[in-house]
Amino acid sequence: MPDSPSSPRPWDLLVRGGLIVDPEQGRATPGDIAVTDGRIAALGPELDPRGAEIYHAEGLLVTPGLIDLHTHVYEEATSLGLAADRAGLDNAVTTVVDAGSCGSDHWEDFSRAVVVPAATRVLAWLNISRHGLVHGTRELAGGPGDIDLDATAGLLARHSDTLRGVKVRMSRSVLGDSGLAPLRAATSLGVPVMVHVGNAPPDFGDVLDLLREGDVVTHAFHGKRGGLFGGTSEVIPQARAALERGVRLDVGHGSASFSFATAEAALRAGVRPHTVSTDLHRRNVDGPVHGLPATLSKLLALGLPLTEVVRAATLHPAQVLGLADGLGTLRVGAVADLSLLRPDRAPHLLTDAEGEQRQAETALLPVAAVRAGRVYPAAREEQAGTPPGGPSAAAPSTSA
């Protein structure tokens, strides 16, 4: 029988007793989250179960669904590709954004093979190169013929629900003699641009000078020559100017693109990561990256507060993607994407892309995700580093 007008509508799911980390409020408080029809219905202490399925989250952090802004999940077509759900829900990450694995030539196949079947939400930065990474990692070395600007613009217009911007890799190993031309082409499209930076040429400052408010520099804290400090002890002026314009710095850990020393120097200089992503792919998923919770643990180890680290993997990437009205938030009515993480308060030895190590007193381990109201256990509670005899606790049980 239907509920009477005076009866409260039952919840579908109640996530009970976790420490709720709200990136908008900047606080962590114990409580419950109720879900109905794939949306957040209520938050508060000791909510009435109303007949809901209950997920017992005592001892866990409950955050908005984590968003990994830089991954490579074109599994069958590229040498780097990792299964989207391994990068995503297996790591308690509800949204992954593929960063340029495909370009205009292969978008339809990427959509069919990756976006549609994945349980994880898959969005994408479309590579400015028509080939993406399908034919290797020198996708811009062939000159103007590597870019089909009309096809790229058409796809961005027709598939704006999934394609959130353009990726361009601006480093010596990719470009050949193409110089800054691919970046100029990318910025002409009027959409957000994610720029990969690494070894010069082109000069990092010249790249920054072309970026606008809302564009993203990924691998911003790499340990290669040049970069944020230009071989000196001071942040280069072009970086300061770009930050003032609203250009965003992203971690993009990767196999060779995150340095503890660079990040520490940047923090001392008052430069902080706006977003934290992994550049996760087949060759680094077993180390040094592992996944987004492990990467967040490294930022915690550098002294960033928990709420700031969570914000950089939820609210901020949602804003970059233009989706903050429904993702990266715990507001009532938002999509019920949640990440459940176990704070393992034991020493962990964490390793960056340079092989340098730092000890963390707490590491975040993935336990489960709620994706549009449905619970997905993490594949395993992956270690963020190398704990000396660290625990291997089971995920919490669910009960009706």
N, C-alpha and C positions, 0 to 999 in steps of 0.2 A: 504494500500500500504506500502511496506517496506520503511524504512528511506533511503534517498539519502546518498551517501558516505560522504557528507559534514555535514549532520545533526547529532548532538550528540545523542547517544542512550538514550532513556528515562529511568529515575530511576523507580523502583517499589515503593519505599517508601522514604520519606524525613522526618527525625526527626529534627524538626526546633526549633532553639532558646533556646536550653538547655545549661546548663553549663557542658561542656564536660570534664570529669575527666579522664585524660590519665595516667595510672599507669607507663607506660614506660618512658614518658617524665617528670613525676613528677609535672604536672601542671594541672590547671583547667581553661579553657578558653571558652567563649561563642562561639557558632557556630552551624553548621548543620552537620548531617551525612546522606549520601545518600546510599541506598541499592539497589542492583540489583542481581537477581537470588540467593538470600539468602546470599550474600556476601557484605561486606563493599566496596562501589564503590568510595566514595570520602568523605573528611571532609573539612570544611572550613566555613568562614563567608558568610552568605546570598547566599547559593548555588542556582543556577537556578533550579526551581522545575521540569522542563522537563516533566510536565504532571503527576508527581508522586502523590500517596496518601500522604497527609501531616499529620504528627502527631505533634501537637503543644505542645512543651515541655518547653515553657517559665516558668521560676520559678522552674524547676526541674534539678536535677543532672542526667547526662547521663554517664553511666560507661560501660566498657565491661561487658558482661553478668556475673553476680555473680555466683561463684562456691562454693557450700557448700561441703567441703571435708569429712564431717562426719555426716551422717544421718542414719536413720533406716526406710526403706520404704517397707519392706516385709509385707504388710498389712494383708493379709489373713492367713499367716502361723506362725506369731510370735506375742507374746503378746504386743510387743512394736511398731509394724509396723504402720506406718502412710502412707496415700496415697501419692505417689510420687509427684503429682501435688500440693498437699497441702503444702508439704515441699518446692516445687520448684516454679512454675510459679505463684501460689497464693501469694507468697512472693517476686515476681519480681526476682526470682532466676532461671537462665536458665539451670544450671547443678547441679544435686545432685549426691553424691557418697555414696552408701550404704556401711556402715563400718561393714561388717562381719555378717549381719543378716543371710546369708546362707553360707554353706560350700559345699564341693564337692557333697554330697548326694542330694542336692536340687537345684543345679544350673539351671538345665533345667527348673524346675518349676518357679524359680525366673525370668528367662529370659522371659518365656512365659507370666507370670502373671503381671510382673512389667515393665521390660525394654521395651517390644514391645508396649504395649498400652499407655504408658505415653506420654504426650505432652512435658513434661520436659525431657531433656537428662538425662538418668540414667546410671551411671558407677558404678563400685563396687570394693571394697576390699574383696576378697574371704577369709572367715574365715579359719584359719589353722585347726580348728575343722571340721570334716566332717559333723557334725550336725548343725553348726552355732548356731543360737539362737532358732531353731525350737523346741527343746525339753527343753528349759529353759535356764537359765543364768549361769549354771555351766558346760559349754560345754567342759571343759578340765579336769574335776575332775576324769574321768574314766581311765586316764593313756594312754598308747600308742594306745589302740584301738580306741581312739577318733580321731586319725589322720590317714588319708589315703594319704600319701605323693605322691604316683604315680598318683592317681586320681587328686589331686590338681595340680600337675605339668602339667598333660595333659590338663586340662581345661585352665590353664593360657596360654599354648601355642596355643590352638585352638581358644580361645576367647579373644585374646589380645586387640581387638578393644573396649571391654567393661570391661574386668577384668584388672585392672591397677596395682594390687599388692595383698598383703596378709595382713589380719588383725589378730592380736593375742592379747588377753586380759591377761595382766600379773598383776593380783592382787589376793589377798588371797581368795576372795569370789568365784573366778572362777576356780582356779587351783587345789584344793585339794592338793595332794602330788606330782603334776607333776613338780613343780619347774621351772627351766629355760629350760627344754627340749622342750616345744612347741616353744619357741622363737628361739632356736637353729635350730629346724626343719624349721621354717619360713625363717630364714636367709640363709639356705642352698639352697633355690630355685632360688636365683639370680635375684629376682625382688624386687621392693621397698616394705618395710614393714611398716605398721602403727601399733604402739604399744599403747594399752590402759594401763595407769598406774593409780594406786590407792593405797589402803592400802597394806603394806608389810605383809608377805613376798610375792614375793622376794624383796630384797632391791633395791631401785631405782637405786643406783649406779651400781649394778651388771647388771641390765637391760641395762643401758646406755652403758656399756662396750661392749656389743654385737652388738651395732648398727653401721651402716656404713653411708657413705655419701648418702644423698637422702632419708634415712629412716625418719619416722615421729613419734614423741612422741605426742599423743593426750591426752587431760586433763592435759597438762603440768603445768597449773596454778591453780591446785586444792588447797583446803585448808586443806587437810587431813595431818596426821602426816607424817613426812619424806618429800618426794618430793624434789623440787628444793633446799630447804634450809636445809634439813636433821635435822630439829629441832633446827637449829642455825640461826644466823643473816647473814651468808655468803652463797652464792651459792656453792653447793658442787663441788669439783674439777672434779668429773666425768662428771658433766654437762658442765663445761667449756671445758673439753677435747672433749666431744661429739660435741659441737657447732663448735669447731675448725675443726673437721673432716667433717663437713657438715651435721650433723644430724639436723633436722628441728623441731621446737617447734610449736605445734598447740594448739589453745584454747580449742576446743571440750567442749563447755559450759556444756551441760547436766543438769540433775537434781541435781547433787551433785559434780560438777567438775570444777567450775570456782569461784575463790575468788577474789574480788576486792583487798583485803589486800595483797594476794600473788602476784597478777599482779603488784600492786604498788611497792612492795618491789623488784620485778624482774626488773622493769623499772629503779628504783633507782640504781640497780646493773649493769645496762647496758644490761640486757637480755630482748629482745623484741620478741613478737610472730611473727613467720614467716608466718603462716597462721591463719586465723580466721574461725572456723567452729562452728556448733551448737550442734552436737549430738542430733539433733531434733528427737523426737518420740512422740508416742501417749500420754505419761504421762507428758510431759513438754511443749507441744505446746501451752497450755493455760497459761503458766507461770511455771518457771521463764524465759524460753527461748524465746518463741513466734516465732522466726524465725531469719534468718541471718541479715536482716536490723536492728532488735532490738539488736542483739549481736554486730554488728558493732557500734551501738550507744554507747554501754558501753565502747568500746575502745576509742571512741572520748571523752567520759566523763573523761577518765583517762589522756587525754592530747595528744594522738597520733594525728598527722596531718591527715587531710582528705585523701590526696594522699597516705599516708602510709597504712591507714586502707583499702582503696579501693584496693591497690596492694595486700594486704594480703588475699583478697577474690576474686581476679581475676588472675593477672599474676602469683603470687607465687603458688597457687594451680594448675594452668595449667602447670607450670614447674614441680611440684611434680609428676603430672600425665603423664608427657612426651608429652603434647599436646599444648605447648606454640606456636607452629607454626600457630595454627588456633583458639585457645580459649584464653580468658583472655587478649586480645589485641584489639586495635582499628586500627591496620595497614590495609591499603587498601588491599583487597584480603582475609582477615580473615573472618571467619564465622560471619554473622551478628547477633550475640547474644549481646543484650544490656539490661541494667537494668535502669529503670527510677525511681528515688527516690525523694520524697519531703523532703527537709530539714525544719523541723518544729522548728522554732526558738522561742520556748517557754519552760519554765522549765518543765522537765520530771524527775520523781523520778524512778530510775532504780534499780533493785534488782538482786543480784547475787545468786549463788546456795547455799550460806550460810545464806541467808536472810538479808544480809547487803545491805545497800542502798547508792547510790550516786546520786546527782542531776546533770543532764545534761542541758546545755543551748540550745542545738540543738539535735534533734533526727531525724533519717532517717526513713521515712515511705514509704512502697512500693506502687507504683502507677501502673506500667505496666512493661512488659518485651517484648523485641523483640527476638524471638527465630527463628534463621535461616530465618530472614526477615519477619516473621509474628508477628503481635502485639497481645499480650495477656494481658488484664487488670488484675491487681491484684484482688484477691477476695474482699479485702477491705484494706483500709489504716490502717493496724494494728498499735496499739499504742506500742511504744517501752517501755513505762513505764506507769506512772500514772500522766498525765498532769493535772494541776488544771484548768479544763474547757478548755482543748485543742481543737483546731479546728477539724472539720470533713469535709474537703474539698473534692469535687468530683474530679475524675480523669479528665485530660484534654480531650477535644473532639478531634475526628479525622474528617478530611474533605477531599474531593477529590481535 
